[in-house]
Amino acid sequence: MIGMSVAQQSGFSMLELRNNIKVAHIKDMIIQHADADYHDVIEIDPDSLDDVCDDILNWLVGVKLCKLCGKDELDCFWDDKNDEMRFMFKDGKEFDWTKC
């Protein structure tokens, strides 16, 4: 359900969600951010849940970026000035995942 919620809120289709991330990956993300009590029951606080949602979104956006670069629709380069990876379409427009 958490993956579906992230996908819906960020504009990814359910098909994109199913094709681009496995339930096992989402479970691993939850376990990474959660705590287990002495009965091995997983507990997660709201801040950690936000981190899981961010991880899922980053995964989905990363897959989208890789696919666009693989199709040669997007150029990828390191911006030394801003010390970050940049993604640009062939026409010079910067990639904005919220508009894809």
N, C-alpha and C positions, 0 to 999 in steps of 0.2 A: 504493500500500500504506500509506503514512503516513496518508493521510486516513481509510482504512478502520480503521486501528488507533486513531486518535483518536476516531472515531465510536463504535466498539465499546466502548472504555474509558469513554466519557462517556455512554453510554446512548442515543445517536442511532442510528436504524435506517439501513440501507444506502440505503433509499429517500430518507430525509431528507438523507443525505450527497449522493446523486446530484442531488437536486432543488435543493439549496441552495448548492453550491459546485462550481465547474468545476475540472477537472484543471489547466487553464492558470493558475487563481488559486493553486493549491497550488504549482505550479512557480515562479511569480513569488515566492511567499513563501520558497521554498528558495533561489532565486537571491539574494534580498535579504539572507539571513543567511549565505550560503556564500561561500567564497573560490574563485577559479580559479587554478590553477597556470599556468606559462608555456606549457603545451600546451592551455590552456582546459579542463582537466579540473576539474570542480567538486569541491571538498572541503568537508566540513562537520564541525565538532567537536561533541561531545555537548551542550555548552551552547547552541550555535546550533541544534541539532536540537530541543532543549527549547523554544527560542523559536519555531521553526516550528510545533511542536505547539500551543503556546499561541495562536499566531495563528489556526490552523485552528479550535481550540475557540472562541475569541472570535468568529470569523466565524459559526460554527454557532449559538452562543447569541444573537448579534446578530440573525440572521435570525429565530430563534424569537421573540425579543422584538418585532421589527417586525411579525411576523404576528399575534401576540396583541394588540398595540396597534391594528393595522389592523382587527381583528375587534371592537374595543372591549371586549375581555375583560380588558385590563390598562391601568392608568393609569400615565402617565410624568410625573415632575416632578423639579425640581432641589431638592435638599436643601442649603440654605445653611449649615446648622450643620455638616454633615459634608463639604460641598463635593463632592457627588457626585450623579449621576443615580440616581433611585430608581424602582422599578417595583412597583406594588401591584395586586393583584386587586381587583375591585369590592367584595368582601366585607371588604377591609381587610388581608388576608394578604399578606405580602411575597413577591415572586416568588423562587423558588429553582429554578434551572435543573436541579438534580440530581433534582428531584421532578416534572418535567414529562414 
